[in-house]
Amino acid sequence: MGNRAPIGVFDSGLGGLAVLRSMREAMASEDFIYMADSAYAPYGDRSPEWILHRSAAICEFLLQEGAKALVVACNTATTVAVRALRERFSPVPIVAIEPAVKPAAALTRSGVVGVMATSRTIGSAQFAHLREQYGRGLSILGQACPGLADLVEAGRFDDDELHQQVAHYVEPLIARGADTLVLGCTHYTFLRPIIQSVGGPAVTIVDPAIAVANEVVRRLREAQLLSDARGRGHTMFFTSGRPVRVGAVLERLWPPGGVVYRAPGLAGGD
């Protein structure tokens, strides 16, 4: 495997584009393969067994496409599957996103942190561990947000229902004293302006996408896999959903020119 091989990235849908964007900014010459599992998004209400099996299948696909490293840009997949994925695909570098509880704990002034995520992430052992490890002396409030990722995946950014749901999930956290909100699902990055508007200007929003990009750089440098290519790298997009539908949302979230292909062997009935 050469250092000019692409980096494989996957999420349950298009939310992981927030992570991809940060990686593209940090590693302009790298090539990327992005897999949006849109036919099965979101993962939040899926069983752990299903998430593990599906995540492994997507990793296999990305490696078959020549990926030199893998990025799990889905908090739910991280909480359920990343340990098993690292064991199965070692020595391939695997970097995974997780709710940014640690930096949020350092930023809060009120001592109350709200974490917005899927039901599966909020109920996971990993989130409980993060809360115990970094939340001593603080109140770490987990807020499951069913439905939000679906609205992002459908591209319904101007929908009244989306604004109502954001308010429904954010306002109780603010009412309980939260001054720091963690975006514990990559889809929520694209709702940041709405979340900020509901929470108010005094609320700090923590998004782990930049930290993931920095960790990918560190791991690739450590493995001597950083690309030595000149010029801007390319990005290929695959989906298990309908490329036309996914492409229409991609146009709103990514610079022009992105073409979405149907992932062979992974396509669903979306």
ROMAR-856868 format. One line per 5 residues: number of its first residue (from 1); their letters; for each residue y, z, x of C-alpha. Coordinates in Angstrom, 1 decimal, padded with zeros to 4 digits, m for minus. Layout:
BEGIN
NUM = A = Y,Z,X  ...
This chain:
BEGIN
1 = MGNRA = 000.0,000.0,000.0  003.3,m001.1,001.5  006.7,000.6,001.2  008.0,m002.3,m000.8  005.5,m001.7,m003.7
6 = PIGVF = 007.1,m000.6,m006.9  007.5,002.9,m008.4  005.6,003.4,m011.7  007.4,005.3,m014.4  006.2,006.2,m017.9
11 = DSGLG = 007.4,008.0,m021.0  006.2,008.2,m024.6  009.0,005.7,m025.3  012.4,004.7,m024.0  013.7,008.2,m023.4
16 = GLAVL = 012.6,008.0,m019.8  015.2,005.3,m019.1  017.5,008.2,m018.4  015.3,009.2,m015.5  014.9,005.6,m014.5
21 = RSMRE = 018.7,005.2,m014.4  019.1,008.1,m012.1  016.4,006.8,m009.8  017.9,003.3,m009.8  021.3,004.9,m008.7
26 = AMASE = 019.6,006.9,m006.0  017.3,004.1,m004.7  019.0,000.8,m005.4  016.6,m001.3,m003.3  013.4,000.0,m004.9
31 = DFIYM = 011.4,m002.0,m007.5  010.3,m000.2,m010.6  007.7,m000.7,m013.4  008.6,001.2,m016.6  006.0,001.8,m019.3
36 = ADSAY = 007.3,002.8,m022.7  004.4,004.0,m024.9  006.4,003.3,m028.0  003.5,002.6,m030.3  002.5,006.2,m030.0
41 = APYGD = 005.9,007.9,m029.6  006.6,010.7,m029.7  003.9,012.7,m028.0  005.2,016.1,m029.3  002.8,016.4,m032.1
46 = RSPEW = m000.3,014.9,m030.4  m003.2,017.0,m029.3  m003.4,018.0,m025.6  m006.7,016.0,m025.2  m005.1,012.9,m026.6
51 = ILHRS = m002.0,013.3,m024.3  m004.1,013.8,m021.2  m006.3,010.8,m022.0  m003.4,008.6,m022.8  m001.4,009.6,m019.7
56 = AAICE = m004.3,008.9,m017.5  m004.7,005.5,m019.0  m001.1,004.6,m018.4  m001.3,005.9,m014.8  m004.3,003.6,m014.3
61 = FLLQE = m002.3,000.7,m015.6  000.7,001.4,m013.4  m001.5,001.7,m010.3  m003.3,m001.6,m011.2  000.2,m003.1,m011.3
66 = GAKAL = 000.6,m002.0,m007.7  002.6,001.3,m008.0  003.0,003.3,m004.8  004.1,006.4,m006.7  004.1,007.7,m010.3
71 = VVACN = 006.9,009.4,m012.2  006.0,011.2,m015.4  009.3,010.9,m017.3  008.1,012.8,m020.4  008.3,016.5,m020.6
76 = TATTV = 005.4,016.7,m023.1  003.1,014.8,m020.8  004.2,017.0,m017.9  003.4,020.2,m019.7  000.0,019.0,m020.8
81 = AVRAL = m001.3,016.6,m018.2  000.5,016.6,m014.8  m001.9,019.0,m013.0  m004.9,016.9,m014.0  m003.2,013.7,m013.2
86 = RERFS = m002.4,014.9,m009.7  m006.0,015.9,m009.1  m007.3,012.6,m010.4  m005.0,010.3,m008.6  m004.5,012.1,m005.3
91 = PVPIV = m003.1,011.2,m002.8  m000.7,009.1,m004.9  002.7,010.9,m005.1  003.3,012.1,m008.6  006.7,013.5,m009.6
96 = AIEPA = 007.1,015.0,m013.1  010.0,016.1,m015.2  010.1,019.5,m016.8  012.7,021.5,m018.8  015.5,022.6,m016.4
101 = VKPAA = 015.3,026.3,m017.1  015.9,027.4,m013.5  019.3,025.7,m013.1  020.3,026.6,m016.6  019.6,030.3,m015.9
106 = ALTRS = 021.9,030.1,m012.9  024.7,028.5,m015.0  024.8,030.6,m018.1  027.7,033.1,m018.5  026.6,034.6,m021.9
111 = GVVGV = 023.0,035.2,m020.7  021.7,033.0,m023.5  020.1,029.5,m022.8  018.9,027.1,m025.5  016.1,024.7,m024.7
116 = MATSR = 015.8,021.7,m026.9  012.4,020.0,m026.7  009.3,018.8,m028.6  007.1,021.2,m030.4  004.3,020.7,m027.9
121 = TIGSA = 006.7,021.5,m025.0  008.1,024.6,m026.6  004.6,025.9,m027.4  003.2,025.1,m023.9  002.0,027.5,m021.3
126 = QFAHL = 004.2,025.8,m018.8  007.3,026.5,m020.8  006.2,030.1,m021.2  005.8,030.3,m017.5  009.3,028.9,m016.8
131 = REQYG = 010.8,031.3,m019.3  009.1,034.3,m017.7  009.8,033.1,m014.1  013.5,032.3,m014.5  014.5,034.1,m017.7
136 = RGLSI = 014.4,037.7,m016.6  017.4,039.5,m018.0  018.3,036.5,m020.0  017.5,035.2,m023.5  015.8,031.8,m023.3
141 = LGQAC = 015.7,030.3,m026.8  013.2,027.5,m027.4  014.2,025.0,m030.1  011.6,022.5,m031.2  013.4,019.4,m032.5
146 = PGLAD = 010.9,017.3,m034.5  012.3,013.9,m035.5  015.0,013.5,m032.9  013.0,011.4,m030.5  011.9,009.2,m033.3
151 = LVEAG = 015.5,008.4,m034.2  016.3,007.6,m030.6  013.2,005.4,m030.3  014.3,003.5,m033.4  017.8,003.0,m032.0
156 = RFDDD = 019.5,004.8,m034.9  022.3,006.3,m032.8  025.0,005.8,m035.5  022.8,007.1,m038.3  024.1,010.1,m040.4
161 = ELHQQ = 020.6,011.5,m040.4  020.6,011.8,m036.6  024.0,013.6,m036.6  022.7,016.0,m039.2  019.5,016.7,m037.3
166 = VAHYV = 021.4,017.4,m034.1  023.6,019.9,m035.9  020.5,021.4,m037.6  019.0,022.1,m034.2  022.1,022.9,m032.1
171 = EPLIA = 024.1,025.1,m034.4  021.5,028.0,m034.6  021.4,028.1,m030.8  025.2,028.4,m030.6  025.2,031.0,m033.3
176 = RGADT = 022.8,033.1,m031.2  025.2,033.0,m028.3  023.8,030.1,m026.2  026.4,028.7,m023.9  024.0,026.5,m021.9
181 = LVLGC = 021.7,023.9,m023.5  018.7,022.3,m021.7  017.7,018.8,m022.7  014.0,019.3,m022.6  013.1,015.8,m023.8
186 = THYTF = 014.2,012.7,m022.0  015.2,011.0,m025.3  017.9,013.7,m025.9  019.9,012.4,m022.9  021.1,009.6,m025.1
191 = LRPII = 022.3,012.1,m027.6  024.3,014.1,m025.1  027.7,013.2,m026.6  026.6,014.2,m030.1  025.0,017.4,m028.8
196 = QSVGG = 028.2,018.2,m026.8  030.3,017.6,m029.9  028.3,020.0,m032.0  028.0,022.6,m029.3  031.7,022.5,m028.4
201 = PAVTI = 033.5,022.0,m025.0  032.5,025.4,m023.7  028.8,024.6,m023.8  027.2,023.4,m020.6  024.4,020.8,m021.0
206 = VDPAI = 021.7,020.6,m018.3  019.8,017.3,m017.8  017.1,017.3,m015.2  017.1,013.5,m014.6  019.1,013.6,m011.4
211 = AVANE = 016.9,016.3,m009.9  013.8,014.2,m010.6  015.4,011.2,m008.8  016.2,013.4,m005.8  012.6,014.7,m005.7
216 = VVRRL = 011.2,011.2,m005.8  013.4,010.3,m002.8  012.2,013.3,m001.0  008.5,012.6,m001.7  008.7,009.0,m000.7
221 = REAQL = 010.5,009.8,002.5  007.9,012.4,003.3  005.1,009.8,002.7  007.1,007.1,004.6  007.1,005.0,001.4
226 = LSDAR = 010.8,004.5,000.9  011.5,000.8,000.6  013.1,m000.9,003.6  014.1,m004.0,001.5  017.7,m005.2,001.4
231 = GRGHT = 019.5,m005.9,m001.8  019.0,m004.6,m005.3  015.5,m004.0,m006.5  013.9,m005.3,m009.7  012.6,m003.5,m012.8
236 = MFFTS = 009.8,m004.7,m015.1  009.4,m003.2,m018.6  006.2,m002.9,m020.5  005.5,m001.3,m023.9  002.5,m000.6,m026.1
241 = GRPVR = 004.8,m001.4,m029.1  006.4,m004.6,m030.2  008.4,m006.1,m027.3  011.0,m007.5,m029.6  011.6,m004.2,m031.3
246 = VGAVL = 011.6,m002.2,m028.1  013.8,m004.8,m026.4  016.4,m004.5,m029.1  016.8,m000.8,m028.4  016.6,m001.4,m024.6
251 = ERLWP = 019.7,m003.6,m024.9  021.6,m000.6,m026.1  020.4,001.7,m023.3  020.1,m000.5,m020.2  022.2,m003.2,m018.5
256 = PGGVV = 021.7,m006.8,m019.8  018.8,m008.8,m018.6  015.8,m006.5,m019.2  012.7,m008.3,m020.6  010.0,m006.2,m022.2
261 = YRAPG = 006.3,m007.3,m022.0  003.4,m006.0,m024.0  001.1,m003.9,m021.8  m002.4,m005.4,m021.6  m005.0,m002.9,m022.6
266 = LAGGD = m002.5,m000.3,m023.9  m001.0,m002.0,m026.9  m001.0,m000.2,m030.2  m000.5,m001.2,m033.8  003.3,m000.5,m033.8
